[in-house]
Amino acid sequence: MKDQDLETLLHQLKPAPLPDDLQSRLSAEPGRSMRARKRKITALVSGLAAAVAGMLGLMILVSSRTRTGSDAVSVGAGQLPAPDERKVVTPRPVSVVKKDSMLLNSRLLEIREYDGELWEISEEEWRDDTLVLYSAGPSQLNATVIRREVVCAPLNFQ
Protein backbone atom coordinates (compact mmCIF):
# COMPACT_ATOMS: atom_id res chain seq x y z
CA MET A 1 0.00 0.00 0.00
CA LYS A 2 1.29 3.44 -0.79
CA ASP A 3 1.58 6.21 1.79
CA GLN A 4 -0.99 8.33 -0.03
CA ASP A 5 -3.59 5.55 0.11
CA LEU A 6 -2.98 5.12 3.82
CA GLU A 7 -3.39 8.85 4.38
CA THR A 8 -6.71 8.94 2.52
CA LEU A 9 -8.00 6.00 4.53
CA LEU A 10 -7.01 7.72 7.79
CA HIS A 11 -8.78 10.92 6.74
CA GLN A 12 -11.97 8.99 5.99
CA LEU A 13 -12.14 7.58 9.53
CA LYS A 14 -14.64 9.21 11.89
CA PRO A 15 -14.04 9.39 15.67
CA ALA A 16 -16.21 7.34 18.03
CA PRO A 17 -18.78 9.20 20.15
CA LEU A 18 -17.66 10.26 23.64
CA PRO A 19 -18.94 8.35 26.69
CA ASP A 20 -22.08 9.82 28.33
CA ASP A 21 -20.40 10.81 31.62
CA LEU A 22 -17.65 12.71 29.78
CA GLN A 23 -20.23 14.47 27.57
CA SER A 24 -22.22 15.56 30.65
CA ARG A 25 -19.08 16.93 32.36
CA LEU A 26 -18.06 18.80 29.20
CA SER A 27 -21.53 20.27 28.69
CA ALA A 28 -21.70 21.62 32.29
CA GLU A 29 -21.56 25.40 32.56
CA PRO A 30 -17.92 26.40 33.23
CA GLY A 31 -18.77 29.83 34.67
CA ARG A 32 -20.22 28.37 37.85
CA SER A 33 -16.98 26.62 38.86
CA MET A 34 -14.91 29.74 38.07
CA ARG A 35 -17.14 31.85 40.32
CA ALA A 36 -16.80 29.33 43.13
CA ARG A 37 -13.02 29.30 42.70
CA LYS A 38 -12.88 33.11 42.77
CA ARG A 39 -15.02 33.10 45.90
CA LYS A 40 -12.65 30.66 47.61
CA ILE A 41 -9.61 32.74 46.65
CA THR A 42 -11.27 35.92 47.92
CA ALA A 43 -12.16 34.24 51.22
CA LEU A 44 -8.60 32.95 51.59
CA VAL A 45 -7.04 36.35 50.88
CA SER A 46 -9.40 38.16 53.27
CA GLY A 47 -8.74 35.60 56.00
CA LEU A 48 -5.01 35.98 55.51
CA ALA A 49 -5.31 39.77 55.67
CA ALA A 50 -7.32 39.51 58.90
CA ALA A 51 -4.68 37.22 60.42
CA VAL A 52 -1.88 39.63 59.49
CA ALA A 53 -3.83 42.57 60.94
CA GLY A 54 -4.42 40.62 64.15
CA MET A 55 -0.73 39.75 64.47
CA LEU A 56 0.27 43.40 63.93
CA GLY A 57 -2.20 44.52 66.59
CA LEU A 58 -0.88 41.92 69.01
CA MET A 59 2.72 43.00 68.35
CA ILE A 60 1.82 46.66 68.97
CA LEU A 61 0.00 45.75 72.18
CA VAL A 62 2.91 43.67 73.48
CA SER A 63 5.52 46.27 72.55
CA SER A 64 3.54 49.04 74.26
CA ARG A 65 3.39 47.01 77.49
CA THR A 66 7.10 46.22 77.58
CA ARG A 67 8.46 49.75 77.68
CA THR A 68 11.51 50.68 79.80
CA GLY A 69 11.70 52.62 83.10
CA SER A 70 11.32 56.02 81.40
CA ASP A 71 7.62 55.19 80.87
CA ALA A 72 7.07 54.49 84.57
CA VAL A 73 6.13 58.15 85.16
CA SER A 74 2.55 58.63 86.34
CA VAL A 75 0.55 60.54 83.76
CA GLY A 76 -2.77 60.84 85.62
CA ALA A 77 -1.93 63.53 88.19
CA GLY A 78 1.06 64.97 86.36
CA GLN A 79 3.32 64.16 89.34
CA LEU A 80 6.19 61.80 89.76
CA PRO A 81 5.45 58.79 91.93
CA ALA A 82 7.11 58.48 95.32
CA PRO A 83 10.61 56.91 95.22
CA ASP A 84 9.35 53.66 96.72
CA GLU A 85 6.58 53.43 94.07
CA ARG A 86 8.89 53.71 91.05
CA LYS A 87 9.56 50.62 89.01
CA VAL A 88 12.96 49.05 89.38
CA VAL A 89 14.48 48.52 85.98
CA THR A 90 16.46 45.29 85.82
CA PRO A 91 19.29 45.03 83.33
CA ARG A 92 18.54 43.12 80.15
CA PRO A 93 20.04 39.65 79.83
CA VAL A 94 23.27 39.44 77.88
CA SER A 95 24.21 36.74 75.42
CA VAL A 96 27.72 36.07 74.13
CA VAL A 97 28.43 34.04 71.00
CA LYS A 98 31.90 32.74 70.18
CA LYS A 99 32.55 30.96 66.88
CA ASP A 100 35.72 29.15 65.83
CA SER A 101 36.50 27.26 62.63
CA MET A 102 39.41 24.87 62.15
CA LEU A 103 40.53 23.23 58.91
CA LEU A 104 40.72 19.48 59.54
CA ASN A 105 41.55 18.07 56.14
CA SER A 106 42.05 19.13 52.53
CA ARG A 107 42.29 16.82 49.54
CA LEU A 108 42.91 17.60 45.90
CA LEU A 109 40.09 16.52 43.61
CA GLU A 110 41.29 17.76 40.24
CA ILE A 111 43.36 20.36 38.38
CA ARG A 112 41.52 21.93 35.47
CA GLU A 113 42.49 24.52 32.85
CA TYR A 114 40.08 27.41 32.29
CA ASP A 115 40.86 30.38 29.99
CA GLY A 116 44.55 29.48 29.90
CA GLU A 117 44.86 29.41 33.70
CA LEU A 118 45.19 26.32 35.92
CA TRP A 119 42.68 25.93 38.74
CA GLU A 120 42.85 23.57 41.69
CA ILE A 121 39.58 22.00 42.82
CA SER A 122 39.81 20.58 46.33
CA GLU A 123 37.54 19.40 49.11
CA GLU A 124 38.06 20.93 52.54
CA GLU A 125 36.74 19.57 55.82
CA TRP A 126 36.11 22.15 58.56
CA ARG A 127 35.10 21.88 62.22
CA ASP A 128 32.91 24.77 63.40
CA ASP A 129 32.67 25.24 67.18
CA THR A 130 30.04 27.58 68.60
CA LEU A 131 29.78 28.58 72.25
CA VAL A 132 26.76 30.60 73.43
CA LEU A 133 26.52 32.03 76.96
CA TYR A 134 23.32 33.62 78.29
CA SER A 135 23.31 35.61 81.53
CA ALA A 136 19.61 35.25 82.38
CA GLY A 137 19.92 31.49 82.98
CA PRO A 138 22.84 31.16 83.40
CA SER A 139 22.88 28.95 80.33
CA GLN A 140 25.63 27.59 78.12
CA LEU A 141 25.38 25.89 74.74
CA ASN A 142 28.23 24.16 72.90
CA ALA A 143 27.76 23.05 69.30
CA THR A 144 30.23 21.36 66.98
CA VAL A 145 29.53 20.86 63.28
CA ILE A 146 31.71 19.19 60.67
CA ARG A 147 31.17 20.67 57.20
CA ARG A 148 32.70 19.93 53.82
CA GLU A 149 33.22 22.48 51.06
CA VAL A 150 34.44 22.23 47.48
CA VAL A 151 36.88 25.07 46.83
CA CYS A 152 38.30 26.37 43.54
CA ALA A 153 41.54 28.32 43.66
CA PRO A 154 43.94 29.44 40.90
CA LEU A 155 47.36 27.77 40.84
CA ASN A 156 50.19 30.31 40.87
CA PHE A 157 53.63 29.00 39.94
CA GLN A 158 56.65 31.08 40.99
Secondary structure as a PSIPRED ss2 file (coil, helix, strand):
# PSIPRED VFORMAT (PSIPRED V4.0)

   1 M C   1.000  0.000  0.000
   2 K C   1.000  0.000  0.000
   3 D H   0.000  1.000  0.000
   4 Q H   0.000  1.000  0.000
   5 D H   0.000  1.000  0.000
   6 L H   0.000  1.000  0.000
   7 E H   0.000  1.000  0.000
   8 T H   0.000  1.000  0.000
   9 L H   0.000  1.000  0.000
  10 L H   0.000  1.000  0.000
  11 H H   0.000  1.000  0.000
  12 Q H   0.000  1.000  0.000
  13 L C   1.000  0.000  0.000
  14 K C   1.000  0.000  0.000
  15 P C   1.000  0.000  0.000
  16 A C   1.000  0.000  0.000
  17 P C   1.000  0.000  0.000
  18 L C   1.000  0.000  0.000
  19 P C   1.000  0.000  0.000
  20 D H   0.000  1.000  0.000
  21 D H   0.000  1.000  0.000
  22 L H   0.000  1.000  0.000
  23 Q H   0.000  1.000  0.000
  24 S H   0.000  1.000  0.000
  25 R H   0.000  1.000  0.000
  26 L H   0.000  1.000  0.000
  27 S H   0.000  1.000  0.000
  28 A C   1.000  0.000  0.000
  29 E C   1.000  0.000  0.000
  30 P H   0.000  1.000  0.000
  31 G H   0.000  1.000  0.000
  32 R H   0.000  1.000  0.000
  33 S H   0.000  1.000  0.000
  34 M H   0.000  1.000  0.000
  35 R H   0.000  1.000  0.000
  36 A H   0.000  1.000  0.000
  37 R H   0.000  1.000  0.000
  38 K H   0.000  1.000  0.000
  39 R H   0.000  1.000  0.000
  40 K H   0.000  1.000  0.000
  41 I H   0.000  1.000  0.000
  42 T H   0.000  1.000  0.000
  43 A H   0.000  1.000  0.000
  44 L H   0.000  1.000  0.000
  45 V H   0.000  1.000  0.000
  46 S H   0.000  1.000  0.000
  47 G H   0.000  1.000  0.000
  48 L H   0.000  1.000  0.000
  49 A H   0.000  1.000  0.000
  50 A H   0.000  1.000  0.000
  51 A H   0.000  1.000  0.000
  52 V H   0.000  1.000  0.000
  53 A H   0.000  1.000  0.000
  54 G H   0.000  1.000  0.000
  55 M H   0.000  1.000  0.000
  56 L H   0.000  1.000  0.000
  57 G H   0.000  1.000  0.000
  58 L H   0.000  1.000  0.000
  59 M H   0.000  1.000  0.000
  60 I H   0.000  1.000  0.000
  61 L H   0.000  1.000  0.000
  62 V H   0.000  1.000  0.000
  63 S H   0.000  1.000  0.000
  64 S H   0.000  1.000  0.000
  65 R H   0.000  1.000  0.000
  66 T C   1.000  0.000  0.000
  67 R C   1.000  0.000  0.000
  68 T C   1.000  0.000  0.000
  69 G H   0.000  1.000  0.000
  70 S H   0.000  1.000  0.000
  71 D H   0.000  1.000  0.000
  72 A C   1.000  0.000  0.000
  73 V C   1.000  0.000  0.000
  74 S C   1.000  0.000  0.000
  75 V C   1.000  0.000  0.000
  76 G C   1.000  0.000  0.000
  77 A C   1.000  0.000  0.000
  78 G C   1.000  0.000  0.000
  79 Q C   1.000  0.000  0.000
  80 L C   1.000  0.000  0.000
  81 P C   1.000  0.000  0.000
  82 A C   1.000  0.000  0.000
  83 P C   1.000  0.000  0.000
  84 D C   1.000  0.000  0.000
  85 E C   1.000  0.000  0.000
  86 R C   1.000  0.000  0.000
  87 K C   1.000  0.000  0.000
  88 V C   1.000  0.000  0.000
  89 V C   1.000  0.000  0.000
  90 T C   1.000  0.000  0.000
  91 P C   1.000  0.000  0.000
  92 R C   1.000  0.000  0.000
  93 P C   1.000  0.000  0.000
  94 V C   1.000  0.000  0.000
  95 S E   0.000  0.000  1.000
  96 V E   0.000  0.000  1.000
  97 V E   0.000  0.000  1.000
  98 K E   0.000  0.000  1.000
  99 K E   0.000  0.000  1.000
 100 D E   0.000  0.000  1.000
 101 S E   0.000  0.000  1.000
 102 M E   0.000  0.000  1.000
 103 L E   0.000  0.000  1.000
 104 L E   0.000  0.000  1.000
 105 N E   0.000  0.000  1.000
 106 S E   0.000  0.000  1.000
 107 R E   0.000  0.000  1.000
 108 L E   0.000  0.000  1.000
 109 L E   0.000  0.000  1.000
 110 E E   0.000  0.000  1.000
 111 I E   0.000  0.000  1.000
 112 R E   0.000  0.000  1.000
 113 E E   0.000  0.000  1.000
 114 Y E   0.000  0.000  1.000
 115 D C   1.000  0.000  0.000
 116 G C   1.000  0.000  0.000
 117 E E   0.000  0.000  1.000
 118 L E   0.000  0.000  1.000
 119 W E   0.000  0.000  1.000
 120 E E   0.000  0.000  1.000
 121 I E   0.000  0.000  1.000
 122 S E   0.000  0.000  1.000
 123 E E   0.000  0.000  1.000
 124 E E   0.000  0.000  1.000
 125 E E   0.000  0.000  1.000
 126 W E   0.000  0.000  1.000
 127 R E   0.000  0.000  1.000
 128 D E   0.000  0.000  1.000
 129 D E   0.000  0.000  1.000
 130 T E   0.000  0.000  1.000
 131 L E   0.000  0.000  1.000
 132 V E   0.000  0.000  1.000
 133 L E   0.000  0.000  1.000
 134 Y E   0.000  0.000  1.000
 135 S C   1.000  0.000  0.000
 136 A C   1.000  0.000  0.000
 137 G C   1.000  0.000  0.000
 138 P C   1.000  0.000  0.000
 139 S E   0.000  0.000  1.000
 140 Q E   0.000  0.000  1.000
 141 L E   0.000  0.000  1.000
 142 N E   0.000  0.000  1.000
 143 A E   0.000  0.000  1.000
 144 T E   0.000  0.000  1.000
 145 V E   0.000  0.000  1.000
 146 I E   0.000  0.000  1.000
 147 R E   0.000  0.000  1.000
 148 R E   0.000  0.000  1.000
 149 E E   0.000  0.000  1.000
 150 V E   0.000  0.000  1.000
 151 V E   0.000  0.000  1.000
 152 C E   0.000  0.000  1.000
 153 A E   0.000  0.000  1.000
 154 P E   0.000  0.000  1.000
 155 L C   1.000  0.000  0.000
 156 N C   1.000  0.000  0.000
 157 F C   1.000  0.000  0.000
 158 Q C   1.000  0.000  0.000
